[in-house]
């Protein structure tokens, strides 16, 4: 599967910046796997069966959460081209948002303390007559905003 933006570029249009969801979305799955490993060690190699069962359950949940995070990152694209902003998410059920750079009135960045430290945040794009779109948890949101507003 190729990138969505490569399929829709107009003649003469160039990609200026691309981003996706920040890698922090892997943390819940990794935490489950870490706790599963701790339970496995605590079970004494299977001597304490309830801890072994809990370890197996947490490993399954952690694996599912990691797969879901990977799939979400794989199916979400946010790009700034020389003419427009393009946001796509979804695989079978696809949702896209496109806005001409000339129609963008403002770009607002919202970051928590952890988001500022680790580099993720929400970006709200306000368009003239186009509405508002919030893109959640993207990596390097200030750099993304700068590519939209600096022309």
N, C-alpha and C positions, 0 to 999 in steps of 0.2 A: 504494500500500500504506500503510494507516494504521498507527499505532503499536499494538503488542500491548496495552499497558496500557490504552489507550482502549477496547478491546473487552472487557476483563475486569473493569472497575471495578464494584464493588457499589454499590447505592444508598447515598448518604451518604458514600461513601469519596472522599477527596481525595488527589491527588498532592502529596507534600511535597518530594520531591527526585528528580531524574533525572540519570543520568550514563551514560557509555559508555566504550569504550576510549580511552585518551589518544592524542592526535595524534602522539605520538612514533613510532607504527608506520609513519608515512609516511617516516621517515628513510632506511631502506635503499633504497627506490625513488628518492628524491631524490638519494641519493649515487650510485646507478648512472647516473642522468641527468647528474649533474655530471661524472662520469668520462667518460661518452660525449661530452659537449660538449668536454672537454679533449682527448680522442682525435681528435675531428673537427677541432679547431683545429690539433692537432699533425700531422694528415695533410696540412696545406697545401692544403685544399680538394680532396682526392682524389688528390694526387700520390703519397702513400704508401698504397697499397691495403690492406696489412694493418691499418694504423691506422683506415682508413675502415671496413673490415669489422668490426673490434673495436668501433668507435663504434656501428655499426648494431646489433650484437648486444647491447651494453650498453643501448642505448636501448630495445630490445624487452624485455629483462629488467626494466629500470627501470619501463617502462610497465605490465608485468604485475604487479610488486610494488606499484605505486601503486594499480592497480585492485583487487588483492586486499585491500589495507589499507582502501580506501574501502568495499568490500563488507562486510568484517568489521565496521567501525564502523557501517555502515548497518543490519546485521542483528542487532546486539547492543543490548539495552536493559537497564538496571538502574534500578529505581525503588523509592522508599520512599513508601508511601501512609500514610494515617492508621491503617490496620489491619494492613498486611503489607509484607514485602519481596518484590519480584518481579524475577527475573532471567530474561531470554530471550536465546538466541543461536541462530542458524541461520535459513535461508530455507526450503528445502524440507524438510530434516531439522531440525526444531525441537526444542530442548531447553529446558525451563523449570524454574525452581526458585522455589517460593513458600514463605514461612515467616511465620507470624503474629508480629507484634512482641511479643506476650505470651510466645511460646515461645523467643525469642532470649535465650540465657544470656550470651554475650559476643561482642564483635566485635574481632578482632585486625587490626592494620594492619602490613604489612611493606613497607618502602621501602628501596631501595638509596640510595647517596649521590646518584647521578644522578636517581633518582626523587624524592628530597627536593628537589633543586634545581629540577627541571622540573615537579614536581607529579603524579607517577603512583605507583601502588603496587598491591600485592595485598591484598585484604581477605578474611579468613576469618571466616565467620559460624558460630558454634556454637549449636545449638539444643537445648533440653531435650527429649530423646526424638525429635528431628527429624534428627539427624545434623549433619554439617559440610559446608559449601560454601565453596570458595575461588574468588573472582572475581579474575581476573588483569588487571593493567595498567589499572586504571580511573583516570580523572582525578579529582583532589582526593579521595583516599581518606579523609583525616581529616575533611573536611567531610561526606562520605558517612556515616562512622561516627557522627559527631555527630548527624546526622538520625535515625539508628536508635536511638541510646541516650538522646537527650534527649527525654523526654516529660513 
